[in-house]
Amino acid sequence: MAGALIPNPKIQMQPDQIIQNITPILVPIILAAVKQVLPRLPTWTMPALAPFLGLVIGILNQVIMAHPQNLWLAAGMGLMGVAVREVKETLLPAKNGGWPVVPPTQ
């Protein structure tokens, strides 16, 4: 059982797998850049663009690496990028100088 925790040096990640695994990190970065370039873009478009952006990354990964990719998985990884962004915004303090305060209920 303890041997399962020791990493196997024979198992190597391929570059296309690395790109696929960092897609949830790349998508919020790209969306933040798009928001900086197009500040008047409605906020509802960001989560809508995430699966499409993951799909584009998956297609580029497939073309560059010449290795078939699961494009549904790529779109799902893009959508996970929205979850990563939401977790970041939840865990970091608000830009106005503190944590959001919930008013007490009566």
N, C-alpha and C positions, 0 to 999 in steps of 0.2 A: 504494500500500500504506500509506503514512503517513497518507493521508487517512482511513483506516478508524479510526484512533485518536482523531480529533477528534470530540467529541460533536456530534450534529446538534441544533441548537436547535429544529427543527421537530417532533422526537419528544417528546411529552409523556406522562407517566404519568397515567393516570386514577386517581381516588381508590380505586376498587375494586381496581385492580392494586396500589396501595400497601398496602392492607389485606391482600391476599393475600400479598404479599411479606414483610410483617412478622409473619405468623402464626407462623413458627417461633420468633420472639422472644416473642410474646405468650403462647404456650402454656406455656412453663416459668414465666413470671411468674404466670400464673393458677394453675398447679398448685402453686406455692410458697405462694400465698395460701390455696388449699384446704387444704394441709397444715398451715398455721398455724391455720386455723379448726377443722379436724378432725384433731388430732394422732394419734388412735388409728386412723386409716385405714391399712390394710395397705400396705406399700411396693409390692407387686406391682400395686396398682390405678393407680398413677401412669402407668406406660407404657400401661396399658390405656385410661385416660381420654384420652390425648393425641390419638388419631385422632378420637375422638368430639368432643373440644373443638375440633379443627380443623374438623370438619364443622359444628359449631354456629356457629363464626365465619364459615364459608363461607355458611351459610344466612342468617345475619343480614346479611352483606354483600350477598347476593342480594336480600333483602327491602328493605333500606335504599336500596341503589343502583338498584334496579329494573333490574338488568342480569343476564342469565343467567350463572351461574358453573359451573365444573367442580367438582362436589362431591367427586369422587374425588381431584382434585388438592388440594382443601382438606383432606381427611382425611390425605393424604400429607404435606402441609405441617405438619399437627399432629403427625404422627409424627416429622417432622424436628426438631420442638421437643425431643423426647427426646434426639436426638443432640446438639443444641446444649447441653442441660443436662449430658450426659455429658462433652462436651469441656470445658465450664467446670469441672466437678468434677475432671477429670484435670489441667488446666493450673494450677489454683489450689492452693496448699498446703492440706493438711488442716487442719481446725479445731483439732486438738489441738496445733498449734504446729510443724508441719513436714511434710515430704514423707513419704509412706508408705515404710517401709523393707521391702524384700524380703529375707527371710533367705537366707543363702547355701546352696546345695545341696551335699550331700556325695557 
